[in-house]
Amino acid sequence: MKIVSIDIVANILPEGAIPQVGKEVEQHLFFSRNGSVFFMAYEISDQAGNFKRSRLDRLILEDERLGELISFLADFFFEEVKEYYGDEKDGSWRATLTDEDGQEHKFTGPLTTGYVYKGLDVSQMIRDVAGFSSMLALDGEAGGDRINRIFVEYKHRLMISPQGYEGEISWDYSESLLLDRARQELELVQKVSPQCVITHNYRVEEGIDVLLAALESEEFLSQVEGNLPDVIEDPKDRRTYNISVEFENTETLKISGSFDQKGLPTDWHRFADKVLSFINFYGQFQMLMAGKYSRKRRREGELVFYSVIFGEEEKTYYYLGDDDSLELYDEVWVPVGEEDEAALATIVEIEYFKKEDSPYPFDKLKKIIGSSKGEH
């Protein structure tokens, strides 16, 4: 029997408890062998104890890695005796496993620290693969308190001695970053000078919740290694930062220091990567993209010819497409060689020709298999 998908629901609301409006009490995690992962969280919406969705995210993970997790969890759930250590906590979990014939297999259990199977912490393994440290999983031990607001301020003061000028002048540059759950906003401000202030504002309903959830961890931005006493300071070039993190239940974290590898929190790189990925995803302006404004309209009877390159090669190769849905710089799978093995290529030009005007012998042309974002 092969399990193809697993749906896990964890609820931390004690039986008979008075509902606390706004408190997150239930999480749903669904994943399947095709690589899809759905994560949803629900909070109390009113005194009657009704739920409303507070977070939603969808991930695409490597099929092989997700398949290994599903096989591991299937073996664990089908074990009659589940080994765990620690005391039981308020709440419970339920899991629904669906096999390849569509039959469902249901399991339930208490939330408790440390379900162990084959020497591995089951809950931590789920968190590691799914990438959410704040997931309740089977132990209810969400990795970090819920983050409501993050404010980061970066300052750079540079002392300059202009040619022909007696003395020094200072150039003060600053940046600020605000992540606000209540406003569902990410705001970035660059202050180059009093006359040059650049602001970027991203208001993404539920997207900010997902970003904050991905950042949550037990020691979020709180650990700093610090520089050694003998490091050389440049008084004419100073970079500093201030960080403030407001949590749901714990005290506000405030930290400051020098903006360098040892002066920053040890997980700053993780924070920066997550925020930068968010910005890059939403920060594309189609009206400024060459792939949008330079594209011609296809005429009746014309076929789509994609020019692609392989890796860093400069030579281009023509491939036919079924339609013109692909865009410049998309990565695609194409057949190569006598065996038509699939290879990854990048689209660098899109043209339209009638069959009789083909720039390459038409009977030798091959078709694109599909986008690298899908299966091949």
Residue pairs with C-beta under 8 A, 6 or more apart in sequence:
1 99
1 100
2 99
2 100
3 70
3 71
3 73
3 74
3 97
3 98
3 99
3 100
3 105
4 32
4 33
4 70
4 98
4 99
4 100
5 30
5 31
5 32
5 33
5 70
5 97
5 98
6 30
6 31
6 32
6 70
6 73
6 74
6 95
6 96
6 97
6 98
7 28
7 29
7 30
7 95
7 96
7 98
8 28
8 29
8 30
8 93
8 94
8 95
8 126
8 137
8 138
9 26
9 27
9 28
9 29
9 93
9 94
9 95
10 26
10 27
10 29
10 91
10 92
10 93
10 111
10 136
10 137
10 138
10 140
11 25
11 26
11 91
11 92
11 93
12 25
12 26
12 89
12 90
12 91
12 111
12 136
12 140
13 19
13 25
13 26
13 44
13 90
13 91
14 90
14 91
17 90
19 44
19 46
19 47
19 48
19 49
20 44
21 44
21 45
21 46
21 47
22 43
22 44
23 43
23 44
24 41
24 42
24 43
24 54
24 55
24 146
25 42
25 43
25 44
25 51
26 41
26 42
26 51
27 39
27 40
27 41
27 42
27 135
27 136
28 38
28 39
28 40
28 41
28 42
29 37
29 38
29 39
29 126
29 130
29 135
29 137
30 36
30 37
30 38
30 39
31 37
31 38
31 61
31 66
31 69
31 70
31 130
32 66
32 70
33 63
33 66
33 67
33 70
34 63
35 60
35 61
35 62
35 63
35 66
36 58
36 59
36 60
37 58
37 59
37 60
37 61
37 66
37 130
38 56
38 57
38 58
39 55
39 56
39 57
39 58
39 59
39 130
39 132
39 135
40 53
40 55
40 56
40 57
41 53
41 54
41 55
41 56
41 213
42 51
42 52
42 53
42 54
43 51
43 52
43 54
44 50
44 51
45 51
45 52
54 209
55 206
55 209
55 210
55 213
56 206
56 209
56 210
57 132
57 210
57 213
57 214
59 130
59 131
61 129
61 130
65 129
66 129
69 125
69 126
69 129
72 117
72 118
72 120
72 125
73 95
73 97
73 122
73 126
74 97
75 117
75 118
76 82
76 115
76 117
76 122
77 95
77 97
77 105
77 107
78 105
79 117
82 109
82 115
82 117
83 115
83 116
83 117
84 112
84 113
84 114
84 115
84 116
85 113
85 114
85 116
86 112
86 113
86 114
86 139
87 112
87 113
88 110
88 111
88 112
89 110
89 111
89 112
89 113
89 139
89 140
90 111
90 140
91 110
91 111
91 136
91 140
92 108
92 109
92 110
92 111
93 108
93 109
93 110
93 111
93 136
93 137
93 138
94 106
94 107
94 108
95 106
95 107
95 108
96 104
96 105
96 106
97 104
97 105
97 106
97 107
98 104
98 105
99 105
109 115
109 138
111 136
111 138
111 139
111 140
112 138
112 139
112 140
113 139
113 141
114 121
114 123
114 139
115 121
115 122
115 123
115 138
115 139
116 122
122 137
122 138
123 137
123 138
123 139
123 141
124 137
126 135
126 137
126 138
127 133
127 135
127 137
127 143
131 214
132 213
132 214
132 216
133 142
133 143
133 144
133 216
133 217
133 218
134 142
134 143
134 144
134 146
134 213
134 216
135 142
135 143
136 142
142 216
143 216
143 217
143 218
144 216
144 217
144 218
144 219
144 220
145 216
145 247
145 248
145 249
145 250
146 212
146 216
146 247
146 248
146 249
147 179
147 181
147 212
147 215
147 216
147 220
147 245
147 246
147 247
147 248
148 180
148 181
148 182
148 212
148 246
148 247
148 248
149 178
149 179
149 180
149 181
149 182
149 244
149 245
149 246
150 177
150 178
150 179
150 212
150 215
150 243
150 244
150 245
150 246
151 176
151 177
151 178
151 179
151 243
151 244
152 176
152 177
152 178
152 241
152 242
152 243
152 244
153 174
153 175
153 176
153 241
153 242
153 243
154 174
154 175
154 176
154 239
154 240
154 241
154 259
155 172
155 173
155 174
155 238
155 239
155 240
155 241
156 172
156 173
156 174
156 238
156 239
156 259
157 170
157 171
157 172
157 173
157 237
157 238
158 170
158 171
158 173
158 236
158 237
159 168
159 169
159 170
159 235
159 236
159 237
160 168
160 169
160 170
160 171
161 167
161 168
161 169
162 169
168 236
173 190
173 191
173 192
174 190
174 191
175 188
175 189
175 190
175 191
176 187
176 188
176 189
177 186
177 187
177 188
177 275
178 185
178 186
178 187
178 188
179 185
179 186
179 208
179 211
179 212
179 275
180 186
180 187
180 208
181 208
181 209
181 212
183 203
184 203
184 204
184 205
184 206
184 207
184 208
184 209
185 201
185 202
185 203
185 208
186 201
186 202
186 204
186 208
186 211
186 275
186 278
186 279
187 199
187 200
187 201
187 202
188 199
188 200
188 201
188 279
189 197
189 198
189 199
189 200
190 197
190 198
190 199
191 197
191 198
192 198
200 279
200 283
202 278
202 279
202 282
202 283
204 282
207 278
207 282
211 274
211 275
211 278
214 274
215 270
215 271
215 274
217 267
219 267
220 245
220 253
220 267
220 271
221 243
221 245
221 253
221 255
221 265
221 267
221 268
221 271
222 253
222 255
222 265
223 265
223 266
223 267
224 255
224 257
224 262
224 263
224 264
224 265
224 266
225 262
225 266
226 257
226 262
226 263
227 258
227 260
227 262
227 263
228 262
231 262
238 258
239 258
239 259
239 260
240 256
240 257
240 258
240 259
241 256
241 257
241 258
241 259
241 263
241 264
242 254
242 255
242 256
243 253
243 254
243 255
243 256
243 265
244 252
244 253
244 254
245 252
245 253
245 254
246 252
247 253
255 265
257 263
257 264
265 271
286 292
287 293
290 328
291 327
291 328
291 329
292 327
295 328
295 350
296 352
298 304
298 324
298 352
299 352
301 354
302 352
302 353
302 354
303 320
303 352
303 353
303 354
303 355
303 358
304 320
304 321
304 322
304 323
304 324
304 350
304 351
304 352
305 318
305 319
305 320
305 321
305 350
305 351
305 352
305 353
305 358
305 359
305 360
306 318
306 319
306 320
306 321
306 326
306 332
306 347
306 349
306 350
306 368
307 316
307 317
307 318
307 347
307 348
307 349
307 350
307 351
308 316
308 317
308 319
308 332
308 334
308 345
308 346
308 347
308 348
309 315
309 316
309 317
309 345
309 346
309 348
310 317
310 343
310 344
310 345
310 346
316 348
316 349
317 334
317 345
318 359
318 360
318 365
319 332
319 334
319 345
319 365
319 366
319 367
319 368
320 365
320 366
320 367
320 368
321 367
321 368
322 367
322 368
324 350
324 352
326 332
326 347
326 350
326 368
326 371
327 347
327 350
328 347
328 348
328 349
328 350
329 346
329 347
329 348
330 346
330 347
330 371
330 372
331 344
331 345
331 346
331 347
331 371
331 372
331 373
332 344
332 345
332 346
332 347
332 368
332 369
332 370
332 371
332 372
333 342
333 343
333 344
333 345
333 368
333 369
333 370
333 371
333 372
333 376
334 342
334 343
334 345
334 366
334 368
334 369
335 341
335 342
335 343
335 366
335 367
335 369
336 342
336 343
340 366
342 369
342 376
344 372
351 359
353 359
355 362
358 365
369 376
370 376
